[in-house]
Amino acid sequence: MLSRLMPRTLFARVTLVIVVGLAVAQLLAFASIRHERGQALRELMMTGVELDIASSVAILNRLPAPERAGWLDRLARPNYRFVLEGWVDGEPPASPVLRGFTEAIENALRPYPVTRVAQVPSAHETVRMLVRLDDGSDLVVQARRVPMPVSDWVLWALALQLVVLAACGWAAVRLVTRPLADLASAADRLGPDLKRQVLAEQGPTEVARAAKAFNAMQQRIAGYMDERVEILAAISHDLQTPITRMRLRTELMDDEAARDKLQQDLDAMQALVKEGVTYARTLHGETEPARRLDLDALLDSMVGDYQDTGHPVTLEGRAGAPVTTRPQALRRVVGNLVDNALKYAGDAQVKVEVASDHVVISVIDHGPGIPPDQLDAVLKPFHRVEGSRNRDTGGTGLGLSIAHQLATAIGARLSLHNRPQGGLEVRVELPTA
């Protein structure tokens, strides 16, 4: 339960722990000081007030009865006074502190007996005591316990101290967590295009070392990807010659059936090499800059081109406003998805929906769909679904992978969904900003 109430970020958690710790420490210090001052004040009152009350009662006891009334105001003080006529009603003191205060006065009044003690409900920390004088008359003593005074400036000073300490704690936590936030942001920006965001190698020693290590890691990853593209390009170049020789030799074969099968295998090999290089270049990055684009015009043009060549591709919905993206990369994403739908289903529907901060471009087909447990796996390179997709169509398993990598590179999100009525829907959520 406590873990659910804790903030999610490290910055908020450390700040909360420091501020709460400082507040508790201040409250404990304030309570200790207040308790110590209360004890000192109580000791002072126990050794002063009760003796003053006892002295005043002794004076009234020695005075003749007719003269006692004239001395009541002279003997009264802000925290106690005397009444000659009256009765004490009510409950005895409830709090331990007030009971101790009453016992101290009773002990000081000896040998004058205290016949009744009651707390005054209408007055805070006040008791009334009925004392029997030597002549048999009763004297009512009303005494008030004075609490420990606390000046307003003390509370303001404590509050200001807490604010200062909280600000210092916030600054210290920010100094620690901000480099982590910068490192996380740089890692998020390191996408498939591998456009490195170099971190500033400055600040405390630990922060500078982490930034330097991250920059070195980015450089190594970029180097590995460059080598990967170069290797694939070299393989593609070297394979072109033997594929061409084999294609020429098949032309000289007398067996027409065997010649056709070999030519189909060579075509598959050549397509696989080309798409492999295309996928590697997609991972390596796009140099195309982002610019404002009329999305409706782009989709109208693409769907029109498919329709002109006799393919059953339709368009539904309008974006209604330009978007900022990489036009050629987006064209390749939508083109790959439409080609994939035509290849495996024979038809495609492009649907556009506008949300608050993004545009959803959906490519829908009426084919066999994809098993739910393989919806994520088909986005991996060279993965093919044997049950739901026909292997005879000549696919290489790279179409969706290339579209996924390009979508990620332009800041979009690509997801696959099987439709309840049958078919596959591929959604591309493109940010409008």
Phi, psi and omega in degrees: 000319181293325180295330179289329181280343181287144176299161184276328187272151176297321180302311182292323181294312181294320178298316180298316180297317181293313183295315179296319178298317178295320180295317179295319178298319178295318179297320177296317178296318179296318179295322179295315180296317180296319179296318180294318178294323178296318177297318179296318180293322179294320177296321179295318179291321181293335181261358182235307187294314182296328177289324177295318179296316180297321179295319179295319178295321178296320178296314179296327180292324182279338180287148173299149184305319180294338184268351186293324182297327180288345181261355184297314181291328180292324182273347182290149178227168182303331184252005172200154177206171186233147177227131181279322181248133178156176182221150183255115178238154176124182181273153177293164181304137184266319185280147179299324181295316181291326176294320176296321177299318180293317180297323179296321178292318179300318180294324180287333183280351180300139015266014180282123184285142175258110187273336182204141179226135179213147176275139181275115184295326185279350182235133183285133176057041182234137178234154173240136185231132179262114185250134178264119179279174184295328181277007177090354178279158181259145177231128179264123177252121176249115184237142181241130177280123182273118179288168180290123179283140176236121180288149179297326183294335178294315179295318178296321179295319178295319178296317178296321178297318178297319178297316180297315180295321178296319178295319178295319178296319178298316180296320180294317180294319179297322178298328182277317189271339182297317176300326177294320178295319178297320179295318179294320179296318179295323178294322178294323181287344180280084183266193180298336180285349176056033173278105190290137173254102186285127177277148177288122181272070182215176182099199177303161185302315182296319180294316180297321179294318179296318179296319179295319179294321179293317178298320178295322178297316178301318181295321179293318180298316179298322178294319179297319180292323177298317179296323180296316179295320180295321179294315179295321178295320180294318179297317180299318181293318183288332180283339182299320183294307178296327178295319179295317179297318179294324179294321178294321182290328178293334178294337182269359182283143179277329182284106184293322181294315179294323179297318180296319179294319179294321179295322176297319179295321179293321177297320178295319179297316181294320178295322180295319179296314181296315182289330175296317177294320178298318180295319179295319178293327176296318176294325183292331175127160178247135179268359182291128178282155177280144177207166179290138189223138172278098185297321181297319179295320180297313182292322176301317181295316181294314180296321177298322178296318179295318181294325179296331180267009174087012180270140180281079179241129180237162181233134180225134177092161181225145175283319175081353181205152179292158175233159178256114182198185176264109189301312184294322178294317178295321178299320180292323179298307181295320179298317178298320181292318178294316178300320179297318179294318179295325184291319188257344181236339179089352179209166180206142175234123177263123183236135182243129177229139183254127175250188186293316184233011179204164177246133180256119175255115182250136174246115189245137174231173181243036181272198184285347182079191182229137177305138184304327182283357180241010181297325178276327184292329183290347177279353177276150183294141175067016177269131180235144177263111185287324187283319189259345180239142184277123182289339183288350180286347175090016180290155181253353182081019182244351184299308179292327179296316179295317178298320180294316180293319179294320179298318178296322182295329180265010177084015179261169179237123182253132180218152182247141181216131172280134181275141181301325181274004178107146181102176183241141175238123178251121183253136175241108180269107185255121178299142180278339180276000000 
